[in-house]
């Protein structure tokens, strides 16, 4: 195989492997998967209304990736939590939750897209009571609704999630499916690999290597 062909073969192999890992080709979640989530939520004390609402999101699965939009107001005086210092602040409590979540997200090709701190109160507010102030916002990319279902239906999720709730005064989290999403890592990696391969090919051409 020529050097040039090796470059492009390696590029395509890396990209295809990444796309197969980063994309859920399993289709929408099944009723059996939703039933498992409902049983877990019931065991953890969720009300029938809460269970129906969350389960409805998964029953309407399109099989696509989605972003979770999170608006957060941290609790300036969070309650005491087990295994934490008496005066643990919201960041420390949230760290317990994220210590559990980040590995669970990454191994399912889910990850943060944007995380930031609010610099001012709401500049545009309509039809919302108590929505004037927020402290943080974040976007998280999920490979699919199945990836989120796998995380939240795990019995180990409930404990860390309690620390998240204790860290917050209020929060809104809702999912969106994107119509325009240039930050998709499949697009970005494709462009990076294409650029690197073209650069390597140009270097070979300058050296006169036409093998």
N, C-alpha and C positions, 0 to 999 in steps of 0.2 A: 504494500500500500504506500502511495506517495506521501510525502510530508504534508502536502496541501490537503489531501484526502483525510489524513489522520486528524488534522485540525478540525475539519468540518464534521467528521464522524464523532469526534469527542464532544464538540459543541452540541450536536443534535442529541447525543446520548445523555449529556447532562441535563439538557432542557426537557427532554421527554420524561426522564426519571423524576424531575422536579414537578412537572405538570401532573403526573400520575399520583404523586404524593400530596400535592397541594389541592387537587380537585377531587370532590366526592362524586364518583360515578355510580353510586349505589341507588340513585333515585330517591323519591320521597320516603320518609320514615313509615314504617308499617304500623298497623293497629296494635300488634303485639308489643312493639317498642313503646307506644304511647301508654298502653295498659301497665307496663312495668313502671313507667314514670308515675302514673296515677297512684299505684300501690305504694311507691316510695313516699310520695307527698302525703298520702293519707296516714302512713305510719309516723311521719314527722309532724303531724298535727295541723296540717293545712285544712282550711275549710272546704266544703264541696264547691263553693263559688270560686275560690282561688284555684282549685284543681281544674275545674271546667275551663276557666279562662286560660290557664297556661297550656292545658292539653289541646285547646282549640288552635293555638299557634302551631303546634306540631301536626295536627290533623290537616291543616291547610298548607302543608309543605309543598314547595315547588321543586325541591331538589337542588336549588341554587345556593351559592354562597350569600351571606348577608353581613351587614355591619350593625353592631349594637351601639346606639347612641346613648351616652350616659351623662346626665347633668347631676351634679352633686353639691350639697352643702354639708360641709363637715361639722360635726358636733363639737363645740368648744369645750363642753363639759360632759364627756361620755361616761356612761355608767361603768362601774367596776366589772371586770370580766375574769373568769377563772384563769389562773396561771399567768396573770399579767400584773405589773406593778400597780399599786393603788391609784396613782395619778397618771396612768397611761393615757396618752393623748390619742386623737383620732388617727394620726399617721401610724402610730404603733399598732393600733387595733387593725387598721386596714392592711398593714404589712402581714399580719397573721393570715388574713384572707388571701392576699396575693401570693404568699408563699405556697399556698395550696394550689391556687388557680394557674399561675404561670406555667408550671410543668404540665398541668393538665391541658392547657391551651396549646402549648408548643408541640406536644407530641401528636396533636390532631390537626396540625397546620393552621392553628388559630393564633392570633397575635394582636398586640396593640397597633393601631394605625396612627392615632394622634392622642397625646395626653398633655393637658395644659392647665394652668391656673387662671382663674377669672381675674381680670384686671379692673373690672367695674361692674356695677349693677346692670340689670337688663335694660337695653336701649330700645327695645321694641317688645311690648307686652300687651296682649289682648286676650281677654276671656279667661285669665288664670288668676286665682287668688294665691298670694304668697309666693309668687314666682319672681319677685324683684331681685332677690339675691341668690347667688351661687358661688361656690368657692373653686370648683374644679369641673372639668369636662373631659371626656375621653371617647374615642371610637375604638371598638374592638372588631377585628375581622374574624368571622367564623366560616370554616370551610363549608358547613351546611348546618341545617337545623339538627341533623343527626348528631353532629359533633357536640352541640350544646346539650342535647338530650342525654348523651353519654355522660357528660360532666354532672349535670344536675340530678340524674337518677342514681348516681353513686351515693351510697349511704354516708360516705366520708365527706360529702359536700355540705351537709347541714351544719356541722359544728363550726367550720371556718366562716360560713355565711352569716352566722350569728354575730361574729366579730365585725363584719362589714356593716350590718344593720346598726350595731352599737356605735359605730364610728360616724354615723350620719344623722343629721337633723331631718333632711329630706333628700329625695332622689327621684329622678325620672329616668327610666331605661326603656327604650323601645327599638325594635328592629327595623331596618330598611333594606330593601333590595335595590342595588345601584343601577341607574341608567347611564351614568358616566362615572368612570372610576379609573383614572390614569395611573393611580398609585398601586394598582393590582400588581403583585410581585411577578406574575407570569408575563406581564407586559414589560416591566422593568428589567427582569432577568433576561428576557429575550433580546431586548435592545443592548444590554451590557455584553452578552455573549456574542451577538452579531458584531458589535464594535470591536471587541477583542480579537475575534477571528479575522476580521478584515485588516486590522492592524498587523497581525502576525503574517497574513498573506502578503501585505505590502512589504514587510521586512524581508520576507523570503524573495520577493521579486527584486528588491534592491540588491540583495546578495547574489542574485543570479541563480538561485536555487529553483529550478523548474521541475524538480522531481515530483 
